[in-house]
Amino acid sequence: MSLVDGVFTGLVIGTVLSLPAFIAELLHHRENLPLIPDVKEIWGHNVPAGNVLAWSTLLYLLLSSAYGGIYVLVADFLPLTPYSLLSIGVYSSVFLIIFLFIVAPLLGFGFSCRREGRWVWFELLISHLLFALAYFYAATRFVIG
């Protein structure tokens, strides 16, 4: 799998997983978007209510692309078989921990995204689980095998 394949695979999976947020927003304005973290504040500046979906989706798609691209770069260095379910699961766990405890505070979302909501960390956990399963399926089904 090339770097471009990894980024594109992550972007496609991120787009598919963000569809419930768009559907919920179209049906009725929701306070909490499903499966993607709500971006209500960036670096101390409030995001207008009408732009929360756009900023949340942008963040999620950037994370999804980074997830796919970085995995391609580190897959061969992991002590597990590249593109195995266990390898992707371990990578996904480390990626989530790094995001929650390093990247999110740097973006102003607070430690484990607490500023964005009380249960955002759990939403991200479920999202990462679904993402890891979809990435494993896509990598083994379409790209590698």
N, C-alpha and C positions, 0 to 999 in steps of 0.2 A: 504494500500500500504506500503510495507516495504522500508527501505532505499535502498536496492539493486535494487528493482523494480524502484524506483525513479531515481537512478543514471543510470540504464540501459535504461529507457525510455528517459531520457535526452540525453544519448549518441546516441541512435538510431535516435532521431529527429535531433540532431546536425549533424549526418552523412548524413541524407537525405537532410537537408537544405544546406549542404556544397557541394552537388553534382553539382550545377550550376557553382561553382568556378572551380571544376575539369574539367567539360566539356568545359568551356571557356578557360582554360589553355591548354587543349588538342587540341582544334580547332586552337587556335592561342594564342601566349603569350599576356596576358592582363596586362595593368598597374594597373588597379583597379579590384580586384576580386569581383564578385557579392555576396551579402548577408553576407559575412564574412569580418571582418576588416583586411586590409593589414598590416602585421607586417613587417615594413621596418627597424625598429631600436628597439633594446632592451637594456635598461639601458645605452644608449649612444653609443652602438656599432651597426654599420650598418650590416644588414642582406644581404648576397649576393643575387642578383636577382634570382638566381636559387633555393634559399631556401625560398623565400617569401611564396609560397603556402604551404610548409610543416609547417613552423612556424605559419602561419595564421590558418591553419587547426588544429594544435595542440592546439593553444589558444582557438579556437572556441569549440573544443570538450571538453576541460577542463571546459570551461564556461558552456557548455550544461550539462555536468555531475554534476557540482556543482549546477546548477539551479534545476535540478531534485531532487538531494539528499537533498538540503537545504529546498526545499518546503515540502518534506515529514516530515522533522523535525519540521517545524514551522506551518504546516497546522492546527494542532489542537489548536494552541495558537492564531490564527488570529480571530478577532471578526466576521468573516463571515463564512458561511457554507463551511467546507473543500471540496476542489475539485470542487467547483462551478466555473462558468466562471468568476464571479465577484471577487472571492477570488484569482484565478490564475492571473487575470488581474491586481489586486492591487499588488500582490506579484511580478509580472513581472515588473511593473513600478518601484517599490522600488529597485528590483535587478538591473535594468538598471541604475538608478540614482546612486546607490552605485558603480557600475562598472565605470561609466563615470567620477564621481567626486572624487572617492577615489582610486579604484584599478588601473585604467588606468594611473593616474599620478605616482603612486608607481612603475609601470612597465616601466615608462619612455615614455609613449605614449602621454603625455601631458594632460592638462585639457580637458576633453571630447574628447579625442583621436585626438586633433588638429594636432599633429605632424605626424599622419599617413594619414591625408588628411582632406580637408575642410569639406567634407560631410560624414565622417565616422560615426558621431553621428546619422545622419539620416538613414544611412544604418543599424546601430545597432537598431534603433527604429523600422524599418520595420521588421528586422529579429526577434526582440523580440515579435512583434505582431504575426507574423507567428508561432513563437515558442510557445507562450502562447496558441494559438488556437489549435495547434497540440498536446500540452501537455494535454490540457483539453479533447480533443477527445480521446487520448490514455488512459488517466487515467479513464475516465468514460466508455469507450467502452471495453477495454481489461483488465485493472487491477482491477478496483473496481466493475463494473457492469457486 
